[in-house]
């Protein structure tokens, strides 16, 4: 049986500059206001130009968002916390206990660690974007 669609989701990763902002923007794109969504990192990173570019390719603008660290989180009404990196998993579990939320771990590769030409790096970011989009659709679509 599929898990129920949450009303509020928090995505967490290491720096809140690539994986978690992409996941939150994609969730917002697919589900609009049906799911409240936010993202944080263990530490606030800097905006990532390649993440901005690959999201723009599908009409999603994340260029104006400011990365947030977990200590900047003011919302507490999440019913699901999704850790996207192994380093964020422990903090996600801690937050989930605080919020009374469920935690899920979606291991996702860090495309910033990929070395190669700009085109190869873009491909790594696109692959991440597309995998996140697929996972979001499968996880949050209601069961028929």
VEXMITOR-200053 format. One record per residue (C-alpha): residue number from 1; residue in three letters; x, z, y. Coordinates in steps of 0.5 Angstrom, whole numbers, plus 500, padded with zeros to 3 digits. Last residue first. Example, Ala and Ser with C-alpha at 12.3 -4.5 7.8 and 13.67 -1.06 7.14 Angstrom:
<atoms>
   nr  rest   px   pz   py
    2   SER  527  514  498
    1   ALA  525  516  491
</atoms>
This chain:
<atoms>
   nr  rest   px   pz   py
  144   UNK  489  485  510
  143   UNK  494  490  511
  142   UNK  496  491  519
  141   UNK  502  487  522
  140   UNK  507  493  524
  139   UNK  512  492  518
  138   UNK  512  485  517
  137   UNK  512  483  524
  136   UNK  517  487  526
  135   UNK  522  485  520
  134   UNK  521  478  522
  133   UNK  522  479  529
  132   UNK  528  484  527
  131   UNK  531  478  522
  130   UNK  530  473  528
  129   UNK  534  477  533
  128   UNK  539  479  528
  127   UNK  540  471  526
  126   UNK  540  469  534
  125   UNK  546  475  535
  124   UNK  550  472  530
  123   UNK  549  465  532
  122   UNK  551  466  539
  121   UNK  557  469  536
  120   UNK  559  463  532
  119   UNK  557  459  539
  118   UNK  562  463  543
  117   UNK  568  462  538
  116   UNK  569  468  533
  115   UNK  569  475  532
  114   UNK  563  479  530
  113   UNK  563  486  532
  112   UNK  558  485  538
  111   UNK  553  482  533
  110   UNK  552  490  530
  109   UNK  549  489  523
  108   UNK  542  492  522
  107   UNK  540  498  517
  106   UNK  533  499  518
  105   UNK  532  507  517
  104   UNK  525  509  518
  103   UNK  523  516  521
  102   UNK  516  519  521
  101   UNK  514  523  527
  100   UNK  513  530  529
   99   UNK  516  529  536
   98   UNK  522  534  534
   97   UNK  522  532  527
   96   UNK  523  525  529
   95   UNK  528  526  534
   94   UNK  532  530  529
   93   UNK  531  524  524
   92   UNK  533  519  529
   91   UNK  539  523  531
   90   UNK  542  523  524
   89   UNK  540  515  524
   88   UNK  543  513  530
   87   UNK  550  512  527
   86   UNK  548  508  521
   85   UNK  544  503  526
   84   UNK  537  501  527
   83   UNK  534  508  527
   82   UNK  526  507  527
   81   UNK  522  513  530
   80   UNK  515  513  529
   79   UNK  509  517  531
   78   UNK  512  517  538
   77   UNK  509  522  543
   76   UNK  515  525  546
   75   UNK  517  521  552
   74   UNK  522  523  557
   73   UNK  528  520  554
   72   UNK  534  520  558
   71   UNK  538  525  553
   70   UNK  537  519  548
   69   UNK  541  514  552
   68   UNK  538  509  556
   67   UNK  540  502  558
   66   UNK  537  499  564
   65   UNK  532  493  563
   64   UNK  532  487  568
   63   UNK  535  482  564
   62   UNK  531  483  558
   61   UNK  527  477  559
   60   UNK  523  474  553
   59   UNK  522  467  553
   58   UNK  525  465  546
   57   UNK  531  462  549
   56   UNK  531  468  554
   55   UNK  532  473  548
   54   UNK  538  469  546
   53   UNK  541  469  553
   52   UNK  540  477  554
   51   UNK  543  479  548
   50   UNK  549  474  550
   49   UNK  549  478  556
   48   UNK  549  485  554
   47   UNK  547  490  559
   46   UNK  552  496  559
   45   UNK  551  502  554
   44   UNK  547  508  554
   43   UNK  549  513  549
   42   UNK  546  515  543
   41   UNK  542  509  544
   40   UNK  534  509  547
   39   UNK  528  504  546
   38   UNK  521  504  548
   37   UNK  515  502  545
   36   UNK  507  503  546
   35   UNK  504  499  540
   34   UNK  497  495  542
   33   UNK  500  494  549
   32   UNK  503  487  547
   31   UNK  504  486  539
   30   UNK  508  480  538
   29   UNK  512  481  545
   28   UNK  512  488  546
   27   UNK  515  489  539
   26   UNK  520  483  540
   25   UNK  522  487  547
   24   UNK  523  494  543
   23   UNK  527  490  537
   22   UNK  532  487  542
   21   UNK  532  493  546
   20   UNK  534  497  540
   19   UNK  539  492  537
   18   UNK  543  490  544
   17   UNK  544  494  549
   16   UNK  542  501  547
   15   UNK  549  504  545
   14   UNK  548  506  538
   13   UNK  541  505  536
   12   UNK  534  508  537
   11   UNK  528  504  537
   10   UNK  522  509  539
    9   UNK  515  507  536
    8   UNK  508  509  539
    7   UNK  501  507  536
    6   UNK  504  506  529
    5   UNK  501  501  524
    4   UNK  499  504  518
    3   UNK  504  503  512
    2   UNK  503  498  507
    1   UNK  500  500  500
</atoms>
